[in-house]
Amino acid sequence: MEWLISIRTAIEYMEEHLTDDISAQDVADRVYLSPFFLQRGFSLMTGYGIGEYIRNRKLYLAGQVLEEKEEKEVYIATL
């Protein structure tokens, strides 16, 4: 049960700081685990590494922004 709470807390932290430049170390510090054990447990429970999870969430948010804007993607990419 403790692992589930730690993983849930880690995900909440990552979601709150998604636009910040955070690392696995930052997440591990938040849940009081070593980065090694957090990475391993997170991967076993979610199927994603921490960096992969953060990257996928950022890409999803970027896609939402592109969907909401009426500008061309090429124009937005140059900003």
C-alpha positions, 0 to 999 in steps of 0.5 A: 500500500505504501508504494501505491501512495508514493506513486500517487504522490509522485504523479501529483507532484509531476502534474503540479510541476509539469511546466517546470524543469523537474528531474527524477531526483526532484520527484524522488526527493518529494516522496522520500525515496532514492531515485533508483527505487522510485524509478523501478517502482514507478516503471513496474506500476505504470509501465513508464519511466519518470522521464518518459511520463513527464515527456509524454504529458508535456507533449500532450499539453503541447498538442492541446495548445496547438488544437486550441490555437487557430495559428499554423503549427509552423508559426507557433513552432517559431515562437 
